[in-house]
Amino acid sequence: MSGSSYGAFSLSDEAEAKLSQRLGNRRIDLRSDTVTQPSEAMRTVMAQAQVGDDVYGEDPTVHALEARTAKLLGKEAAVFVSSGTQANLIAMLCHCNRGDEYIGGREYHSYSAEAGGAAVLGGISPYPLDTNANGGLEPLDVHGAIKPDDSHFAISRLLCLENTVSGKIQQTADIEGLAHIAKAAGMAVHMDGARFMNAAVALNENPADMLASVDTVSLCLSKGLGAPIGSVLAGPVDFIKKAKRQRKLLGGGTRQAGHLAAAGLYALDHNIQRLSDDHRRTRQLAVALADMPKLEVELDAVQTNMLFVKPPRGGERALYDHLTEQGVVTGGPSTAMRLVLHLDVDDNDLDQVIEAFKSF
């Protein structure tokens, strides 16, 4: 199909031309915080990075990023990988053997949106649990899901958690409680921390303290932190040594990756505390939309940089089309339209988004 594609939906060439003429190619893209563009300053440090062959362990900028992230997250070591999906898959492959089982949330990314990689490539059986209203797992459910030592069952080897979940913060005490249950049964605990720094900033807590009860954690650099690519997987030294082998097996060994690692270092230096700006704007948008009679927003669920809007029944396509015409890009018509704010959305953009909804 010709024209520009936004999610699963496309604009015709005619509509694209009209939109470009009116907006001067300016889009306010709220599909995800993955759409951020590297700043000029970030591009400069990428271009100037010292590099080497990372497969040989010779890239100093990659080493610096891994050491910096491990310290930030309170772990012994870390490995730079291409994506959050790859980081989670590597963690599962390292923690589990074929025929083992991991327990996680039904809506968690590692189960619902990573192509079943653990099962397909690792022979690891998922055991998904329903999450509560805040996206967390209930302790009794986790306890009940752990299998006894019986040849009829897969071996419960790993508990996979997530923070944030659809923008909702998982409290440190809750994570500690779940981890205690898993470890009492001899299981390891992995945290999908794709947007973990959003939670840390919102709670104003030390990231290492928040993660003390989990064995391994993945952190995305390419979401709210604004790097163009990459995640970091952190954990014990022996685990990370094994993880590097799994990274190679998955085709994730890279050469002069320091140019990408430099963007990650810049993100950690400059783009963590500014996540609070995204949170503030998300709350402002949520409050404004909640006051509009045709829309429904659950304000208690708006905790970081993500919100969900319910259009009037049957009006999903009309709202999507209207916003697209106004230059506001979303993921498509939905009964719960997801809006994600990020560093490329400023206060002027926020005002335009609110006006676009008002004119619907």
Secondary structure, 3 states (H helix, E strand, C coil): CCCCEECCEECCHHHHHHHHHHHCCCCEECCCHHHCCCCHHHHHHHHHCCCCCHHHCCCHHHHHHHHHHHHHHCCCEEEEECCHHHHHHHHHHHHCCCCEEEEEECCCHHHHCCCCHHHHHHCCEEEEECCCCCCCCCHHHHHHHCCCCCCCCCEEEEEEEECCECCECCCHHHHHHHHHHHHHCCCEEEEEECCHHHHHHHHCCCHHHHCCCCCEEEEECCCCCCCCCCEEEEECHHHHHHHHHHHHHCCCCCCCCHHHHHHHHHHHHHCCCCHHHHHHHHHHHHHHHHCCCCCEECHHHCCCCEEEEECCCCCHHHHHHHHHHCCEECCCCCCCEEEECCCCCCHHHHHHHHHHHHCC
